C-alpha cells in the first residue's frame, strides 16, 4: 500500500510517493542527524582554526564553552575540563587565538561544534615552531648537553644580574637576598629584555661581564632574567645569539626568565635554570644560609665544648685546691688537734664507762655480800622467829580467851567440851581472859 501527495514550492508543484515496498523511506530526525554526524566527523579531520573568542563561560564542572568567530562566520566550541587544565594560554573575551579542534555534532540540538584540544595565542604557533626548530638544532650541536653544565659557586661574592633595571624582577631579586641575610654584592647590568635588539643587547652584556678587564669587576656568577610574559614577550631569550652567549659565557649563568611555567632556550643553555628571579635569589643565597646555619651550629657546639672544658678544668682545680688544703701544714696541725681532741673525748668516755662498770660491779658484790652477811641472816631469822611467835600467840588459848571465849571445867578440873556432860545444878569453873570464876548450870 502506498501514499501519494503533493507539495507546492516557488516553481510549481512537486509530487512525492511514500511506499512500503521499494518507495522512498522517510528517516527520523535522530537517524538523519546521526547520518550527518557520521559524515561530518569522519569526513573532516582535526585542524588548526584562527578566530576571536566570544561568549566565553566556564561551568562549575570545569568545562569551558565559547564561540570562535571572525568577520564572516562563527562556530561554537567546547573545551573539556582535562584539556582546559593543561593549557598555558588563558582564554579571555575578545582574545585572538589559534585552536586545535575536531568537529563534533551535538545531536540533541542538531548543532555542530568544535571540540578544542589546544589553545595558543594568535602568532604563538609560528613562534612555537621556530622555538622547537632552533631548540632541536642547538641540541644537536650539544649546546644543551649536561656535560657542559658547570657547578655554581657555593658562596658567590659578586653576582651580576643582566636585566632591565626598572623591572619588578630586580626588586624581587634584591628583596629575597636581603630577607635571607645574604652578604655578597649584586651588580645590575642593564639591558633591554623585550623588543627589537633585546637579545643582542643582553648577549653583549654577558660577554662584557665575562671579561674582568673590560668591566673592571670580577663576577663569580651571572643571572640572566626578567619577569613573566607571553611567548612574544620572552622572544629575546629564544634567539640564537643570546642562547649561544649564555652557553659560552666564561662565568656560570643562572637563567631566571618568566614564571614557573615559562621555558626559554636560555633555560636549556644556562648552567642552572631558576623558575623565577626570586627563585634564583633563593638559590644563590642557599649556600650562604646553609653556611650561616652550619656556623651557628658550630658556634653553639664550640661554646658547649669550651664551657664543658672550662667546667671540667674548674672542677679539677677545685679538687686540687681541696687536696692542697688537706696536705698543707696548717691543715695537718688542725687535723692533729682534732684527732687529739677526739682521743681525749674517747678516753674520757672510756674512763667514765669503766668507772661506771666498776661501780656497778661493786654494787653487785656488795649486794651479794650483804645477802650472805651474819647480821642479815640473824635479822632474817629474827624476823622469821617473830613471825612464828606471832602466829603462836594468835593460836594460844590465852589469845582465844582474850577474844571473849571461856574454858568451862568440871569439878575435877577437866575441860567440858560437850553440853551433854553438863547437868543442872552442877557447879563449874570458868576460865576467862583476865581470870577465873565459879558458875552453876541452871538449865540445859
C-alpha positions as CSV (number, residue, x, y, z in Angstrom):
1,X,0.0,0.0,0.0
2,X,1.4,3.4,-0.9
3,X,0.6,7.0,-0.1
4,X,0.8,9.8,-2.6
5,X,0.7,13.6,-2.2
6,X,1.9,16.8,-3.4
7,X,3.7,19.9,-2.2
8,X,3.9,23.4,-3.6
9,X,7.2,25.3,-4.0
10,X,8.1,28.5,-5.6
11,X,8.4,26.9,-9.0
12,X,5.2,25.0,-9.0
13,X,4.1,21.7,-7.7
14,X,6.3,18.7,-6.7
15,X,5.0,15.2,-6.1
16,X,6.2,12.6,-3.6
17,X,5.4,9.0,-3.1
18,X,6.0,7.0,0.1
19,X,5.7,3.3,-0.4
20,X,6.3,0.3,1.8
21,X,7.9,-1.8,-1.0
22,X,10.6,0.0,-2.9
23,X,9.4,3.5,-2.4
24,X,11.4,6.2,-0.6
25,X,11.5,5.6,3.2
26,X,11.3,8.7,5.5
27,X,14.1,9.0,8.1
28,X,13.6,10.0,11.6
29,X,15.2,13.2,12.8
30,X,17.6,11.1,15.0
31,X,18.6,8.9,12.1
32,X,19.2,11.8,9.9
33,X,21.2,13.7,12.5
34,X,23.3,10.6,13.2
35,X,24.0,10.3,9.5
36,X,25.1,13.9,9.3
37,X,27.2,13.4,12.4
38,X,29.0,10.4,10.9
39,X,29.6,12.2,7.6
40,X,31.0,15.3,9.2
41,X,33.0,13.7,12.0
42,X,34.6,11.1,9.7
43,X,35.0,13.4,6.7
44,X,36.6,16.4,8.4
45,X,39.9,15.8,10.3
46,X,41.1,17.8,13.2
47,X,42.9,21.1,12.3
48,X,44.0,24.5,13.4
49,X,41.5,27.3,13.3
50,X,42.1,31.0,13.9
51,X,39.5,33.3,15.4
52,X,38.3,35.6,18.2
53,X,36.9,34.3,21.5
54,X,33.4,35.4,22.4
55,X,30.5,34.3,24.6
56,X,33.1,32.7,27.0
57,X,31.8,30.9,30.0
58,X,33.3,28.3,32.4
59,X,31.0,25.8,34.0
60,X,31.3,24.6,37.6
61,X,32.3,21.2,36.1
62,X,35.4,22.9,34.7
63,X,34.3,22.6,31.0
64,X,34.8,25.8,29.0
65,X,32.2,26.9,26.4
66,X,32.8,29.8,23.9
67,X,32.4,30.8,20.3
68,X,35.2,31.3,17.8
69,X,34.4,34.0,15.2
70,X,35.8,36.2,12.5
71,X,34.3,38.9,10.2
72,X,32.3,36.3,8.2
73,X,31.2,33.5,10.5
74,X,31.3,31.9,13.9
75,X,31.4,28.4,15.3
76,X,30.5,27.1,18.8
77,X,33.4,25.4,20.7
78,X,33.8,23.5,23.9
79,X,37.0,22.6,25.8
80,X,36.5,19.8,28.4
81,X,38.0,20.1,31.9
82,X,41.0,17.9,31.3
83,X,42.1,19.8,28.2
84,X,41.4,23.1,29.9
85,X,43.6,22.3,32.8
86,X,46.6,21.6,30.5
87,X,46.5,24.9,28.7
88,X,49.2,27.6,29.2
89,X,47.3,30.2,27.2
90,X,44.4,31.8,29.1
91,X,41.2,32.2,27.3
92,X,39.6,35.7,27.6
93,X,36.8,37.5,25.9
94,X,37.9,39.1,22.6
95,X,41.3,37.3,22.6
96,X,42.7,36.3,19.2
97,X,43.7,32.6,19.4
98,X,44.6,29.6,17.3
99,X,42.9,26.4,18.4
100,X,43.4,22.8,17.5
101,X,40.0,21.1,17.3
102,X,37.9,18.4,15.8
103,X,34.4,18.6,14.6
104,X,31.5,17.1,16.5
105,X,27.7,17.2,16.2
106,X,25.5,17.7,19.3
107,X,22.6,15.5,18.3
108,X,20.2,16.9,20.9
109,X,20.2,20.3,19.1
110,X,21.3,19.3,15.7
111,X,24.3,21.7,16.0
112,X,27.9,21.2,15.1
113,X,30.7,22.4,17.4
114,X,34.4,22.2,17.8
115,X,36.0,20.0,20.5
116,X,39.1,22.1,21.3
117,X,42.2,20.3,22.5
118,X,44.9,23.0,22.3
119,X,44.7,26.8,22.5
120,X,47.6,29.2,21.7
121,X,47.5,32.9,21.3
122,X,47.5,34.1,17.7
123,X,51.0,34.3,16.4
124,X,52.3,31.9,19.0
125,X,52.0,28.9,16.7
126,X,54.7,30.3,14.4
127,X,56.9,31.3,17.3
128,X,56.5,27.9,18.9
129,X,57.5,26.2,15.7
130,X,60.5,28.4,15.4
131,X,61.3,27.7,19.1
132,X,61.2,23.9,18.6
133,X,63.2,24.1,15.4
134,X,66.0,26.2,16.9
135,X,65.9,24.0,20.1
136,X,66.4,20.9,18.0
137,X,69.3,22.4,16.0
138,X,71.2,23.7,19.0
139,X,70.6,20.5,21.0
140,X,72.1,18.6,18.0
141,X,75.2,20.8,18.4
142,X,75.5,19.7,22.0
143,X,74.8,23.2,23.3
144,X,72.4,21.8,25.9
145,X,74.4,18.8,27.0
146,X,74.6,18.1,30.7
147,X,78.4,17.7,30.4
148,X,78.7,21.4,29.5
149,X,76.9,22.5,32.7
150,X,79.2,24.0,35.4
151,X,78.6,23.8,39.1
152,X,77.6,27.1,40.7
153,X,80.0,28.6,43.2
154,X,78.6,27.7,46.7
155,X,79.4,31.2,48.1
156,X,79.4,33.7,45.3
157,X,80.7,37.1,46.5
158,X,79.9,39.2,43.4
159,X,76.7,38.5,41.3
160,X,75.8,40.2,38.1
161,X,72.1,40.5,37.2
162,X,71.6,41.1,33.5
163,X,68.0,42.5,33.2
164,X,66.0,45.7,32.9
165,X,66.9,47.9,35.9
166,X,63.3,49.3,36.0
167,X,61.6,45.9,36.1
168,X,59.9,44.3,39.1
169,X,62.3,41.3,38.8
170,X,65.2,43.3,40.2
171,X,63.2,44.4,43.3
172,X,62.0,40.9,44.0
173,X,65.5,39.5,43.5
174,X,67.1,42.0,45.9
175,X,64.3,41.7,48.4
176,X,64.8,37.9,48.7
177,X,68.6,38.3,49.1
178,X,68.1,41.0,51.8
179,X,65.5,38.9,53.7
180,X,67.8,35.9,53.7
181,X,70.7,37.9,55.0
182,X,73.0,37.4,52.1
183,X,76.3,39.3,52.4
184,X,77.5,39.4,48.8
185,X,77.5,42.1,46.2
186,X,74.9,42.5,43.4
187,X,75.7,44.5,40.3
188,X,72.7,45.2,38.0
189,X,73.9,45.0,34.4
190,X,71.2,47.0,32.4
191,X,69.9,45.6,29.2
192,X,66.6,45.5,27.2
193,X,64.7,42.3,27.9
194,X,62.0,42.8,25.3
195,X,61.6,44.2,21.8
196,X,63.9,44.7,18.8
197,X,67.6,44.3,19.7
198,X,67.0,43.0,23.2
199,X,68.7,39.6,22.5
200,X,71.9,41.3,21.1
201,X,72.0,43.7,24.0
202,X,71.7,41.0,26.7
203,X,74.3,38.9,24.8
204,X,76.7,41.8,24.7
205,X,76.3,42.4,28.4
206,X,77.0,38.8,29.2
207,X,80.2,39.0,27.1
208,X,81.3,42.2,28.8
209,X,80.6,40.7,32.3
210,X,82.8,37.7,31.4
211,X,85.8,40.0,30.8
212,X,87.1,41.5,34.0
213,X,89.4,43.8,32.1
214,X,86.5,45.4,30.2
215,X,84.1,45.9,33.1
216,X,86.5,46.2,35.9
217,X,84.6,43.7,38.1
218,X,85.4,40.0,38.6
219,X,82.0,38.3,38.7
220,X,81.5,34.9,40.4
221,X,78.1,34.3,38.9
222,X,75.7,35.8,36.4
223,X,71.9,35.8,36.4
224,X,70.0,36.5,33.2
225,X,66.3,37.1,33.6
226,X,63.2,39.0,33.7
227,X,59.6,38.7,34.8
228,X,56.9,36.6,33.2
229,X,55.1,37.3,29.9
230,X,53.7,35.8,26.7
231,X,55.9,33.8,24.3
232,X,56.2,37.0,22.2
233,X,57.4,38.9,25.3
234,X,60.0,36.3,26.1
235,X,61.1,36.0,22.4
236,X,64.5,37.6,23.0
237,X,65.5,34.7,25.3
238,X,64.8,32.3,22.5
239,X,67.0,34.0,19.9
240,X,70.1,32.2,18.8
241,X,72.6,35.0,19.6
242,X,71.5,35.2,23.2
243,X,71.3,31.4,23.7
244,X,74.9,31.0,22.4
245,X,76.1,33.8,24.6
246,X,74.7,32.1,27.6
247,X,76.1,28.7,26.6
248,X,79.6,30.1,26.0
249,X,79.8,32.5,29.0
250,X,83.1,32.5,30.9
251,X,81.1,33.0,34.1
252,X,78.5,30.4,35.3
253,X,75.0,31.5,34.4
254,X,71.6,31.1,36.0
255,X,68.6,31.6,33.7
256,X,65.7,33.1,35.6
257,X,63.2,34.0,32.8
258,X,59.5,34.4,33.3
259,X,57.3,32.3,35.7
260,X,57.4,28.7,36.7
261,X,55.5,27.5,33.6
262,X,57.7,29.5,31.2
263,X,60.6,27.8,29.4
264,X,63.1,29.5,27.1
265,X,66.1,28.2,25.2
266,X,68.3,30.2,27.6
267,X,67.0,27.8,30.3
268,X,68.4,24.9,28.4
269,X,71.7,26.6,27.7
270,X,72.4,28.0,31.1
271,X,74.2,26.1,33.8
272,X,71.2,26.2,36.1
273,X,67.6,27.2,35.5
274,X,65.6,29.0,38.2
275,X,61.8,29.2,37.9
276,X,61.7,32.9,38.6
277,X,64.2,35.7,39.6
278,X,63.0,35.2,43.2
279,X,63.9,31.5,42.9
280,X,67.3,32.5,41.6
281,X,67.9,34.7,44.6
282,X,67.0,31.8,46.9
283,X,69.3,29.5,45.0
284,X,72.2,32.0,45.2
285,X,71.7,32.6,48.9
286,X,71.1,29.0,49.8
287,X,74.8,28.2,50.2
288,X,75.2,31.3,52.4
289,X,72.2,30.4,54.5
290,X,73.4,26.8,54.9
291,X,76.9,28.0,55.9
292,X,75.4,30.5,58.3
293,X,73.3,27.8,59.9
294,X,76.4,25.5,60.0
295,X,78.5,28.2,61.6
296,X,75.7,28.8,64.1
297,X,75.6,25.1,65.0
298,X,79.4,25.0,65.2
299,X,79.4,28.2,67.3
300,X,77.0,26.6,69.7
301,X,78.9,23.3,69.7
302,X,82.2,25.2,70.3
303,X,80.6,27.2,73.1
304,X,79.3,24.0,74.6
305,X,82.7,22.3,74.3
306,X,84.5,25.3,75.7
307,X,82.0,25.6,78.5
308,X,82.4,21.9,79.3
309,X,86.2,22.0,79.2
310,X,86.1,25.1,81.4
311,X,83.8,23.5,83.8
312,X,86.0,20.3,83.9
313,X,89.1,22.5,84.5
314,X,87.3,24.4,87.2
315,X,86.3,21.1,88.9
316,X,89.8,19.8,88.6
317,X,91.3,23.0,90.1
318,X,88.8,22.8,92.9
319,X,89.8,19.2,93.5
320,X,93.5,20.1,93.5
321,X,92.8,23.1,95.9
322,X,90.9,20.7,98.2
323,X,93.9,18.3,98.1
324,X,96.3,21.1,98.7
325,X,94.3,22.3,101.7
326,X,94.3,18.8,103.1
327,X,98.1,18.4,102.6
328,X,99.1,21.9,104.0
329,X,100.9,22.1,107.4
330,X,98.2,24.2,108.9
331,X,95.6,21.6,107.9
332,X,97.8,18.8,109.2
333,X,98.2,20.6,112.6
334,X,94.4,21.2,112.7
335,X,93.8,17.6,111.9
336,X,96.2,16.6,114.7
337,X,94.4,18.8,117.2
338,X,91.1,17.4,116.1
339,X,92.5,13.9,116.5
340,X,93.9,14.7,119.9
341,X,90.5,16.1,121.0
342,X,88.8,13.1,119.6
343,X,91.2,10.8,121.5
344,X,90.7,12.7,124.7
345,X,86.9,12.5,124.3
346,X,87.1,8.8,123.6
347,X,89.5,8.3,126.6
348,X,87.2,10.3,128.9
349,X,84.2,8.3,127.6
350,X,86.0,5.0,128.1
351,X,87.2,6.0,131.6
352,X,83.7,7.0,132.5
353,X,82.2,3.8,131.2
354,X,85.0,1.8,133.0
355,X,84.3,3.6,136.3
356,X,80.6,3.1,135.9
357,X,81.1,-0.6,135.2
358,X,83.4,-1.0,138.2
359,X,80.9,0.8,140.4
360,X,78.1,-1.4,139.2
361,X,80.2,-4.5,139.8
362,X,81.0,-3.2,143.3
363,X,77.3,-2.7,143.9
364,X,76.6,-6.3,142.8
365,X,79.4,-7.7,145.0
366,X,78.2,-5.6,147.9
367,X,74.7,-6.8,147.4
368,X,75.8,-10.4,147.3
369,X,78.0,-9.9,150.5
370,X,75.1,-8.2,152.2
371,X,72.9,-11.2,151.3
372,X,75.2,-13.7,152.9
373,X,76.4,-11.5,155.9
374,X,75.6,-13.0,159.5
375,X,73.8,-9.8,160.6
376,X,71.5,-10.2,157.6
377,X,70.9,-13.8,158.4
378,X,70.3,-13.1,162.1
379,X,67.9,-10.3,161.2
380,X,66.1,-12.6,158.8
381,X,65.9,-15.4,161.4
382,X,64.8,-12.9,164.0
383,X,62.0,-11.8,161.7
384,X,61.1,-15.3,161.0
385,X,61.0,-16.2,164.7
386,X,59.0,-13.1,165.4
387,X,56.5,-14.2,162.7
388,X,56.3,-17.7,164.3
389,X,55.8,-16.2,167.7
390,X,53.0,-14.0,166.4
391,X,51.4,-17.0,164.8
392,X,51.8,-19.0,168.1
393,X,50.4,-16.2,170.1
394,X,47.5,-15.9,167.8
395,X,46.7,-19.6,168.2
396,X,47.3,-19.8,172.1
397,X,44.3,-20.3,174.5
398,X,45.0,-17.0,176.1
399,X,44.6,-15.2,172.8
400,X,41.3,-17.0,172.3
401,X,40.1,-16.2,175.8
402,X,41.0,-12.5,175.2
403,X,38.7,-12.5,172.2
404,X,35.7,-13.3,174.5
405,X,35.8,-17.0,174.8
406,X,35.8,-19.0,178.1
407,X,37.0,-22.5,179.1
408,X,34.5,-24.5,181.1
409,X,35.9,-27.0,183.6
410,X,34.1,-29.6,185.8
411,X,34.7,-30.2,189.4
412,X,37.7,-32.3,188.6
413,X,39.2,-29.5,186.6
414,X,38.7,-31.2,183.1
415,X,37.5,-29.1,180.3
416,X,33.9,-29.6,179.3
417,X,33.7,-29.8,175.6
418,X,30.0,-31.0,175.1
419,X,26.8,-29.7,176.6
420,X,25.7,-33.3,177.3
421,X,28.3,-33.5,180.0
422,X,26.7,-30.7,182.0
423,X,23.9,-31.3,184.5
424,X,21.5,-28.8,186.0
425,X,22.7,-27.7,189.4
426,X,26.4,-28.7,188.8
427,X,29.0,-26.2,189.7
428,X,31.6,-25.5,187.0
429,X,34.7,-23.3,186.8
430,X,35.0,-20.7,184.1
431,X,38.5,-19.6,182.9
432,X,38.3,-16.2,181.2
433,X,40.9,-14.0,179.7
434,X,41.5,-12.0,182.8
435,X,40.9,-14.7,185.4
436,X,38.7,-17.4,186.8
437,X,35.0,-17.5,188.0
438,X,32.6,-20.2,189.5
439,X,29.2,-20.8,187.9
440,X,26.3,-23.3,188.3
441,X,24.3,-24.9,185.5
442,X,20.7,-23.7,185.8
443,X,19.2,-25.2,182.7
444,X,20.3,-27.2,179.7
